[in-house]
Amino acid sequence: MTADYHENLQRHGTVHVYQKDWTALDFKSAVTQHTKTVQSFRILEAKVLEIMDDRLLYNGEGCEHSVLKKGKKWASFRPAVLPPTSTVTEAKRKDVLNLLSVISAPIDVQEYYESALLIGEAPGSQDDEDDL
């Protein structure tokens, strides 16, 4: 079923499949593990940012601030790959699956949507339920 969608779309353009052709990284979790939550400067005032070793330099010489937590290094900063998850709510997921069964959609179509609408711990907000 998924291959059929990809084949149809490839007739009209380029298809990039998540976790096959591209991935997204969880920078939010990695940043919270490596950087301080309270800074000794206002990042909004920075015009030029430069990362050197474990320091963050901004606005030229004389302004050096460490944004890393004690003992952390930029070299160990490795964001994890985000898993494929859906941001739809459980209620909307059930509605879609019920609709597919009511219209007697083929089994492979129902299985595709069951896997595509996996509800998981998606980073960010769950407020995007209308994006389906």
C-alpha positions as CSV (number, residue, x, y, z in Angstrom):
1,M,0.0,0.0,0.0
2,T,2.7,2.5,1.0
3,A,4.7,1.6,-2.2
4,D,1.6,2.4,-4.3
5,Y,1.3,5.9,-2.8
6,H,5.0,6.5,-3.4
7,E,4.9,5.2,-7.0
8,N,1.9,7.4,-7.8
9,L,3.5,10.5,-6.3
10,Q,6.8,9.8,-8.0
11,R,5.1,10.1,-11.4
12,H,4.6,13.8,-10.6
13,G,7.7,14.7,-8.6
14,T,10.4,13.6,-6.2
15,V,9.4,11.6,-3.1
16,H,11.6,11.5,0.0
17,V,10.6,8.9,2.5
18,Y,11.1,9.6,6.2
19,Q,13.8,7.4,7.8
20,K,14.8,6.1,4.4
21,D,15.8,9.2,2.5
22,W,15.9,11.7,5.4
23,T,15.5,11.9,9.1
24,A,14.7,14.6,11.7
25,L,16.8,15.0,14.9
26,D,15.6,15.7,18.4
27,F,17.5,18.9,19.1
28,K,15.2,20.0,21.9
29,S,16.1,17.0,24.1
30,A,19.8,17.2,23.3
31,V,20.0,20.9,24.0
32,T,18.3,20.6,27.4
33,Q,20.9,17.9,28.4
34,H,23.9,19.9,27.3
35,T,23.1,23.6,27.9
36,K,22.4,25.7,30.9
37,T,18.8,26.8,31.3
38,V,19.6,30.2,32.6
39,Q,22.2,32.3,30.7
40,S,24.4,35.1,32.0
41,F,23.7,37.2,28.9
42,R,20.8,38.0,26.6
43,I,21.0,35.9,23.4
44,L,18.7,38.4,21.7
45,E,21.4,41.0,21.8
46,A,23.8,38.8,19.9
47,K,24.6,39.8,16.3
48,V,27.3,37.2,15.6
49,L,27.5,33.8,17.3
50,E,30.6,31.7,17.2
51,I,31.1,28.3,18.9
52,M,34.7,27.6,19.9
53,D,35.5,24.5,21.9
54,D,33.1,24.7,24.9
55,R,32.5,28.5,24.6
56,L,30.0,30.7,22.8
57,L,31.4,34.0,21.6
58,Y,29.2,36.8,20.5
59,N,29.4,40.4,19.4
60,G,33.2,40.2,18.8
61,E,36.1,40.0,21.3
62,G,35.6,40.4,25.0
63,C,32.2,38.7,25.2
64,E,32.7,35.1,26.0
65,H,30.1,33.0,27.7
66,S,29.8,29.3,28.3
67,V,26.3,27.9,27.5
68,L,27.3,24.3,28.3
69,K,26.6,22.6,31.5
70,K,29.6,21.7,33.6
71,G,31.5,18.8,32.2
72,K,29.7,18.8,28.8
73,K,31.5,19.3,25.5
74,W,30.1,20.2,22.0
75,A,31.8,17.1,20.7
76,S,29.4,14.9,22.7
77,F,26.3,16.7,21.4
78,R,24.5,14.0,19.4
79,P,20.8,14.5,18.9
80,A,18.7,11.3,18.5
81,V,16.7,10.5,15.4
82,L,13.0,11.2,16.0
83,P,10.7,8.2,15.6
84,P,7.9,8.3,13.1
85,T,4.9,9.4,15.1
86,S,1.6,11.1,14.4
87,T,0.4,14.2,16.2
88,V,-3.3,13.4,15.7
89,T,-5.3,12.8,18.8
90,E,-6.6,9.4,19.7
91,A,-10.2,10.5,19.1
92,K,-9.3,11.7,15.5
93,R,-7.4,8.5,14.9
94,K,-10.5,6.4,15.9
95,D,-12.7,8.5,13.7
96,V,-10.5,7.9,10.6
97,L,-10.3,4.2,11.3
98,N,-14.1,4.0,11.8
99,L,-14.7,5.9,8.6
100,L,-12.5,3.5,6.7
101,S,-14.4,0.5,8.0
102,V,-17.8,2.1,7.3
103,I,-16.8,2.8,3.7
104,S,-15.5,-0.8,3.4
105,A,-12.0,0.3,2.5
106,P,-9.6,-2.6,1.5
107,I,-7.7,-4.3,4.4
108,D,-4.4,-3.0,3.1
109,V,-5.7,0.6,3.2
110,Q,-6.9,0.2,6.7
111,E,-3.6,-1.4,7.8
112,Y,-1.7,1.5,6.2
113,Y,-3.7,4.1,8.1
114,E,-3.4,2.2,11.4
115,S,0.4,2.3,11.0
116,A,0.5,5.8,9.7
117,L,-1.5,7.2,12.6
118,L,0.5,5.6,15.4
119,I,0.0,7.7,18.5
120,G,3.3,8.1,20.4
121,E,5.3,10.5,22.5
122,A,5.8,13.1,19.8
123,P,8.0,16.0,20.7
124,G,6.4,19.4,20.8
125,S,2.7,20.1,21.0
126,Q,-0.3,17.8,20.5
127,D,-2.3,20.8,19.3
128,D,-1.8,20.0,15.6
129,E,-4.7,17.5,15.4
130,D,-6.3,19.3,12.4
131,D,-3.2,18.7,10.3
132,L,-4.6,15.3,9.1
